[in-house]
Amino acid sequence: MQIVKFVSAMQRLAKKWQRAGIKIGFVPTMGFLHEGHLSLVKRARQAVGKNGKIVVSVYVNPTQFAPTEDLSKYPRDLKRDLRLCRAENVDAVFTPRDEEMYSASGAGVSPVRFKRKLTGETPVPLKNFSAYVVEEKLSRTMEGASRPTHFRGVTTVVAKLFNIVLPDVAVFGQKDFQQATIIKRMVADLNFPVKIIVAPTLREQDGLAMSSRNKYLTGDLHRQATVLWCAIQIAQATLKKSKTFPAAKLKVAITKLVECEPDAKLDYVEFFEPETLSPVSKIARGTQMALAVLIGKTRLIDNARL
């Protein structure tokens, strides 16, 4: 397994594989890998076949974090990540530094660090970086409303990673449903020659969606976090009793459910069309549900097709 730290080196490797007619499967991550990530690696391997190459990126992207969020505390364990990737027969792990990804030249010649404003919602990027990719429709609701600059950072870094890794196939997790939908729109609108696969969410035994941030859930917080899965189960059970149901009424029921947990605070719960992310007034079979809940200081998201 090759460990690649520089943009130019990753591009040379990808082009070498392309010239040899080898398909490239790509799984972008922010590291601190868990079984959910590894399931994406397995899906990528299925997509490119035994003769294909698999690249995993491990990069905590600063431009998708607001100053009030957990960039500095986001869990990291590169040695463990590399060990897990080796066990999955990953061919290359791309692990760039911030100055490599966001310098004007991409050469990583300056060790300038990201600095933060005392006020405002976004980190200040390296001095000469000013080109961003912005999706202007699907990113306005849910995560986009709660984290206004988040998706600008996501689409920008994913576009950069696609230009660096040059994948034929990229695999994303369904847990980040809105993100995956936005990436698919970006790929379609900007003509990236990449097939996007969205793989199912993996869950812990108690139903909690696997997430790197689950590490923050100490003591009773882990139990309280299962309220997200309970909310999904309530929505599913509601549709078993009725073919349609008012979305507003179900939102009230889920809000009360979350408020029963002492350290839980609902950010949002939405019901919408899965392709357009347009909200619906009545839920029915095929409606997509998504919610975000703050458990203590940890913000978790989940979703399901009803």
PEKAGI-V381709 format. One record per pair of residues at least 12 apart in sequence whose C-alpha atoms are under 10 Angstrom apart, sorted by sequence separation. I is the first residue (numbers start at 0). J is the second residue. D is the distance in whole Angstrom. If there is no record, write none. Layout:
i=<I	I>
j=<J	J>
d=<D	D>
//
This chain:
i=<27	41	43	59	80	95	98	99	101	112	113	114	138	183	234	237	253	254	270	273	276	289	290	26	27	40	97	98	112	113	137	138	182	183	254	270	272	273	274	288	289	290	25	26	40	59	96	97	98	111	112	183	207	253	254	271	272	273	288	289	25	26	40	59	97	98	111	133	135	180	207	234	253	271	272	273	287	288	289	24	26	39	59	96	97	109	134	135	179	205	207	208	233	234	270	271	272	287	288	26	58	77	133	134	179	180	205	207	208	250	251	270	271	286	287	288	24	25	37	57	132	133	179	206	207	234	250	269	270	271	285	286	287	24	25	36	57	58	132	133	179	205	206	207	208	230	233	234	249	250	269	270	285	286	23	24	57	131	132	133	134	205	206	207	208	230	233	249	250	268	269	270	284	285	23	24	131	132	133	134	176	206	207	247	249	268	269	283	284	24	25	102	103	131	132	133	175	203	206	207	230	231	246	247	267	268	269	283	23	24	57	101	102	103	104	105	131	132	173	174	176	205	206	230	233	246	247	267	268	282	22	23	24	57	101	102	103	104	131	132	154	158	167	168	169	170	171	172	173	174	176	205	229	230	246	266	267	268	22	23	30	32	55	100	101	102	103	121	130	131	132	153	157	161	166	167	168	169	170	171	172	173	174	175	246	265	266	267	21	22	29	30	31	55	98	101	102	103	120	121	122	132	165	166	167	168	169	170	171	172	173	174	202	206	227	230	265	266	267	21	22	23	24	25	26	27	28	29	30	31	97	98	101	102	103	120	121	131	132	150	154	158	165	166	167	168	169	170	171	172	173	174	226	229	230	264	265	266	22	23	24	25	26	27	28	29	30	31	97	100	101	120	121	131	150	153	154	157	158	165	166	167	168	169	170	171	172	173	174	229	264	265	21	22	23	24	25	26	27	28	29	30	55	101	120	149	153	157	162	171	172	227	263	264	265	20	21	22	23	24	25	26	27	28	29	54	161	226	227	262	263	264	273	20	21	22	23	24	25	26	27	28	29	53	121	150	154	158	161	226	262	263	264	273	28	150	154	161	225	226	246	247	248	249	262	263	264	266	268	270	272	142	158	224	226	246	247	248	249	261	262	263	265	266	267	268	269	270	271	53	55	143	174	223	226	245	246	247	260	261	262	263	264	265	266	268	270	16	53	54	55	56	57	58	59	62	142	143	174	245	246	247	257	263	270	16	52	53	54	55	56	57	58	59	60	61	141	142	174	223	224	227	244	245	246	257	52	53	54	55	56	57	58	59	60	140	223	226	243	244	245	246	253	257	52	53	54	55	56	57	58	59	222	223	224	227	230	243	244	245	13	51	52	53	54	55	56	57	58	62	138	223	224	242	243	244	60	61	137	138	220	223	242	243	13	60	137	220	227	241	242	243	31	32	58	138	220	241	242	30	31	32	44	137	138	219	220	241	29	30	31	32	40	44	137	238	239	9	29	30	31	32	44	136	137	237	238	239	29	30	31	37	41	135	237	238	30	31	32	33	36	37	40	41	134	137	31	32	36	40	41	133	134	136	234	235	30	31	32	34	37	38	40	66	235	30	31	33	37	65	66	134	3	30	32	62	66	67	134	2	4	32	61	66	67	68	70	133	0	1	2	3	66	67	68	132	235	0	2	65	66	67	134	234	65	66	67	101	64	65	66	100	64	65	66	132	231	63	64	101	230	231	62	63	100	230	231	61	62	100	230	61	62	61	62	227	228	61	100	227	25	30	227	24	27	28	29	227	24	25	26	27	226	239	23	25	93	238	224	226	235	237	62	224	225	234	235	236	93	224	231	234	235	93	223	224	230	231	232	234	222	223	227	228	230	231	221	224	227	228	231	232	220	224	227	228	231	220	224	227	228	220	220	13	68	216	217	2	12	215	216	1	215	216	0	65	215	216	9	64	65	215	9	63	65	214	215	0	1	9	63	64	65	213	0	8	9	63	64	212	213	0	9	62	63	64	212	213	6	62	63	65	212	0	1	2	3	4	5	6	61	62	63	64	0	1	2	3	4	5	6	62	63	64	210	0	1	2	3	4	5	6	62	63	184	210	0	1	2	3	4	5	61	62	63	184	208	0	1	2	3	4	7	60	61	63	207	208	209	2	6	60	62	63	180	181	207	208	5	6	62	180	181	207	208	4	5	60	61	180	181	4	60	177	180	60	176	177	7	58	177	6	7	177	5	6	7	176	5	6	200	5	200	4	200	56	199	56	55	54	54	176	54	176	177	53	176	52	55	175	53	54	174	51	53	47	46	47	145	46	145	46	144	44	46	142	176	43	141	142	175	176	177	43	141	174	175	176	42	43	141	174	175	176	42	43	141	173	174	27	40	41	42	140	173	174	27	39	40	173	39	40	38	39	27	39	27	36	38	25	36	141	25	36	75	140	27	35	74	137	139	140	73	74	137	138	140	25	35	73	74	136	137	24	25	26	74	136	137	23	24	25	73	74	23	24	25	26	27	73	22	23	24	25	26	27	28	69	72	22	23	24	25	26	27	22	23	24	25	26	21	22	23	24	25	26	145	142	17	46	141	142	13	14	16	17	141	142	10	13	14	17	46	141	9	12	13	14	10	11	12	13	6	10	11	12	13	43	6	9	10	42	8	9	10	42	43	6	7	8	9	42	6	39	5	6	39	142	39	38	39	38	39	36	38	39	35	38	35	36	35	36	35	34	35	25	33	34	35	24	34	23	24	25	35	36	35	36	34	35	36	33	34	35	32	33	32	33	31	32	31	30	31	29	31	69	68	69	68	69	68>
j=<39	53	55	71	92	107	110	111	113	124	125	126	150	195	246	249	265	266	282	285	288	301	302	39	40	53	110	111	125	126	150	151	195	196	267	283	285	286	287	301	302	303	39	40	54	73	110	111	112	125	126	197	221	267	268	285	286	287	302	303	40	41	55	74	112	113	126	148	150	195	222	249	268	286	287	288	302	303	304	40	42	55	75	112	113	125	150	151	195	221	223	224	249	250	286	287	288	303	304	43	75	94	150	151	196	197	222	224	225	267	268	287	288	303	304	305	42	43	55	75	150	151	197	224	225	252	268	287	288	289	303	304	305	43	44	55	76	77	151	152	198	224	225	226	227	249	252	253	268	269	288	289	304	305	43	44	77	151	152	153	154	225	226	227	228	250	253	269	270	288	289	290	304	305	44	45	152	153	154	155	197	227	228	268	270	289	290	304	305	46	47	124	125	153	154	155	197	225	228	229	252	253	268	269	289	290	291	305	46	47	80	124	125	126	127	128	154	155	196	197	199	228	229	253	256	269	270	290	291	305	46	47	48	81	125	126	127	128	155	156	178	182	191	192	193	194	195	196	197	198	200	229	253	254	270	290	291	292	47	48	55	57	80	125	126	127	128	146	155	156	157	178	182	186	191	192	193	194	195	196	197	198	199	200	271	290	291	292	47	48	55	56	57	81	124	127	128	129	146	147	148	158	191	192	193	194	195	196	197	198	199	200	228	232	253	256	291	292	293	48	49	50	51	52	53	54	55	56	57	58	124	125	128	129	130	147	148	158	159	177	181	185	192	193	194	195	196	197	198	199	200	201	253	256	257	291	292	293	50	51	52	53	54	55	56	57	58	59	125	128	129	148	149	159	178	181	182	185	186	193	194	195	196	197	198	199	200	201	202	257	292	293	50	51	52	53	54	55	56	57	58	59	84	130	149	178	182	186	191	200	201	256	292	293	294	50	51	52	53	54	55	56	57	58	59	84	191	256	257	292	293	294	303	51	52	53	54	55	56	57	58	59	60	84	152	181	185	189	192	257	293	294	295	304	60	182	186	193	257	258	278	279	280	281	294	295	296	298	300	302	304	175	191	257	259	279	280	281	282	294	295	296	298	299	300	301	302	303	304	87	89	177	208	257	260	279	280	281	294	295	296	297	298	299	300	302	304	51	88	89	90	91	92	93	94	97	177	178	209	280	281	282	292	298	305	52	88	89	90	91	92	93	94	95	96	97	177	178	210	259	260	263	280	281	282	293	89	90	91	92	93	94	95	96	97	177	260	263	280	281	282	283	290	294	90	91	92	93	94	95	96	97	260	261	262	265	268	281	282	283	52	90	91	92	93	94	95	96	97	101	177	262	263	281	282	283	100	101	177	178	260	263	282	283	54	101	178	261	268	282	283	284	73	74	100	180	262	283	284	73	74	75	87	180	181	262	263	284	73	74	75	76	84	88	181	282	283	54	74	75	76	77	89	181	182	282	283	284	75	76	77	83	87	181	283	284	77	78	79	80	83	84	87	88	181	184	79	80	84	88	89	181	182	184	282	283	79	80	81	83	86	87	89	115	284	80	81	83	87	115	116	184	54	81	83	113	117	118	185	54	56	84	113	118	119	120	122	185	53	54	55	56	119	120	121	185	288	54	56	119	120	121	188	288	120	121	122	156	120	121	122	156	121	122	123	189	288	121	122	159	288	289	121	122	159	289	290	121	122	160	290	122	123	123	124	289	290	124	163	290	89	94	291	89	92	93	94	292	90	91	92	93	292	305	90	92	160	305	292	294	303	305	131	293	294	303	304	305	163	294	301	304	305	164	294	295	301	302	303	305	294	295	299	300	302	303	294	297	300	301	304	305	294	298	301	302	305	295	299	302	303	296	297	91	146	294	295	81	91	294	295	81	295	296	81	146	296	297	91	146	147	297	92	146	148	297	298	84	85	93	147	148	149	297	85	93	94	148	149	297	298	86	95	148	149	150	298	299	93	149	150	152	299	88	89	90	91	92	93	94	149	150	151	152	89	90	91	92	93	94	95	151	152	153	299	90	91	92	93	94	95	96	152	153	274	300	91	92	93	94	95	96	152	153	154	275	299	92	93	94	95	96	99	152	153	155	299	300	301	95	99	153	155	156	273	274	300	301	99	100	156	274	275	301	302	99	100	155	156	275	276	100	156	273	276	157	273	274	105	156	275	105	106	276	105	106	107	276	106	107	301	107	302	107	303	160	303	164	164	164	165	287	166	288	289	166	289	166	169	289	168	169	289	167	169	167	167	168	266	168	267	169	267	168	170	266	300	168	266	267	300	301	302	169	267	300	301	302	169	170	268	301	302	303	170	171	269	301	302	156	169	170	171	269	302	303	157	169	170	303	170	171	170	171	160	172	161	170	172	160	171	276	161	172	211	276	164	172	211	274	276	277	211	212	275	276	278	164	174	212	213	275	276	164	165	166	214	276	277	164	165	166	214	215	165	166	167	168	169	215	165	166	167	168	169	170	171	212	215	166	167	168	169	170	171	167	168	169	170	171	167	168	169	170	171	172	291	289	165	194	289	290	162	163	165	166	290	291	160	163	164	167	196	291	160	163	164	165	162	163	164	165	159	163	164	165	166	196	160	163	164	196	163	164	165	197	198	162	163	164	165	198	163	196	163	164	197	300	198	198	199	199	200	198	200	201	198	201	199	200	200	201	201	201	202	193	201	202	203	193	203	193	194	195	208	209	209	210	209	210	211	209	210	211	209	210	210	211	210	211	211	211	212	211	214	296	296	297	297	298	298>
d=<9	9	10	10	9	9	6	10	9	9	6	10	6	6	10	9	9	10	7	8	10	6	6	7	10	8	9	6	7	9	10	9	8	9	9	10	8	7	9	8	4	9	9	6	9	8	9	9	7	7	10	9	9	10	8	9	6	5	5	7	8	10	8	9	7	8	9	10	10	10	9	7	8	6	6	9	7	5	9	8	9	10	9	10	8	10	8	9	8	10	10	9	9	9	7	5	9	6	6	7	10	9	7	7	9	9	8	7	9	9	10	6	6	9	4	7	9	7	10	10	9	5	7	10	5	9	7	8	5	8	10	6	6	5	9	10	10	10	6	8	10	10	7	8	9	10	9	9	9	8	6	7	6	5	9	7	8	7	8	9	8	7	9	7	8	10	8	10	9	7	5	9	8	5	9	9	8	9	7	10	9	9	6	10	10	6	6	10	6	7	10	9	8	10	6	7	10	10	6	9	9	9	10	9	8	4	9	7	9	6	8	7	6	8	9	10	8	5	9	9	10	8	8	6	10	8	9	5	7	8	9	7	9	9	6	8	5	9	5	9	9	9	10	9	7	9	7	8	6	9	10	10	9	9	7	7	5	9	6	10	9	9	10	10	9	7	6	10	8	9	9	8	8	10	10	7	5	6	6	6	6	6	7	9	9	8	5	7	9	8	10	8	8	10	9	8	6	9	9	9	10	8	10	8	5	5	5	5	5	5	5	5	10	10	9	7	6	5	10	10	10	10	7	9	8	8	7	7	5	10	9	7	6	10	10	8	7	9	9	10	8	8	9	6	6	6	6	6	6	6	5	8	9	8	8	9	5	7	8	6	6	6	6	6	6	5	6	10	9	10	9	7	9	10	8	9	7	10	9	8	8	9	7	9	7	9	6	9	10	9	6	6	7	5	5	5	5	5	5	5	5	7	8	10	9	10	9	10	9	10	9	9	7	5	9	10	6	6	6	6	6	7	7	6	5	9	8	7	8	10	6	7	10	9	7	9	7	9	8	9	8	8	7	10	9	8	8	10	9	6	8	5	8	8	9	10	10	8	10	10	9	10	10	10	6	6	10	9	10	10	10	10	9	9	9	7	7	9	9	9	5	9	10	10	10	10	9	10	10	10	7	9	7	9	8	9	5	8	9	9	9	9	9	10	10	9	10	9	8	6	8	8	7	8	9	10	8	10	9	6	5	9	8	10	9	8	9	5	6	7	6	6	6	9	9	8	8	9	9	9	9	10	9	4	6	10	8	5	5	5	5	5	7	9	8	9	6	8	10	5	6	9	10	10	6	7	6	6	6	8	8	9	10	8	9	10	9	6	5	9	9	9	8	9	7	9	8	10	8	10	8	7	8	10	5	7	9	10	8	8	9	7	8	5	9	10	9	9	10	10	6	8	9	10	10	9	7	8	7	9	6	9	9	8	7	9	9	10	9	8	5	8	9	9	6	8	10	10	9	6	6	9	9	9	10	10	7	9	8	7	7	8	8	10	10	7	7	10	8	9	10	8	7	10	7	8	8	6	10	9	10	10	9	10	9	10	9	6	9	10	10	10	8	7	9	7	10	9	7	10	8	8	10	9	8	10	8	10	7	10	10	9	8	8	9	9	10	9	10	9	10	9	7	8	10	9	10	10	10	8	6	9	10	8	5	6	10	9	8	5	6	8	7	7	10	10	8	8	7	10	10	9	7	9	8	10	9	9	6	9	9	7	8	9	7	9	10	8	10	7	10	9	8	10	10	10	10	7	10	10	10	9	9	10	10	10	9	8	8	10	9	10	10	9	10	10	9	9	10	6	8	10	6	9	7	9	10	7	9	7	10	9	8	10	10	7	9	9	8	8	9	9	7	10	7	9	8	7	8	9	9	10	9	10	10	8	10	9	9	9	8	10	9	9	9	8	8	7	9	8	9	7	9	9	7	10	10	8	10	7	10	8	7	8	6	10	10	7	6	7	10	10	10	8	4	10	8	8	9	7	7	10	8	7	9	9	7	8	8	9	10	9	7	8	6	6	6	6	6	8	7	8	4	9	8	5	5	5	5	5	6	10	5	6	10	9	5	6	6	6	5	8	8	8	9	10	9	7	8	7	8	7	10	8	10	9	10	8	10	10	7	8	9	9	8	10	10	7	7	7	8	7	10	9	9	8	9	10	10	9	10	10	7	9	9	10	9	10	8	10	10	7	7	8	8	7	10	10	7	9	9	8	9	10	9	8	10	9	9	8	10	9	8	10	9	9	8	9	10	9	10	9	9	10	10	8	9	8	8	7	9	9	10	10	9	9	10	7	9	9	8	8	9	7	7	7	7	7	10	6	8	6	8	9	7	10	7	9	6	10	10	10	10	9	8	8	8	9	8	9	6	10	10	7	8	7	9	10	9	9	9	9	9	8	9	8	10	8	7	9	10	9	8	7	7	9	9	8	10	8	10	9	7	9	9	9	8	9	9	8	9	6	10	9	7	6	8	9	8	9	10	5	6	6	6	8	9	10	10	7	5	5	5	5	8	6	7	6	6	7	9	8	9	8	9	9	9	10	9	10	8	9	10	10	10	9	8	8	10	8	9	9	9	8	10	10	6	8	8	9	8	6	10	5	9	10	8	8	9	6	6	8	9	6	7	9	10	10	8	10	9	7	6	9	10	9	9	9	7	8	9	9	10	10	9	10	9	8	9	10	7	9	5	7	8	10	10	9	10	10	10	10	9	10	9	9	6	9	8	8	10	7	9	9	10	7	9	7	9	7	6	8	9	9	10	10	10	9	10	10	10>
//
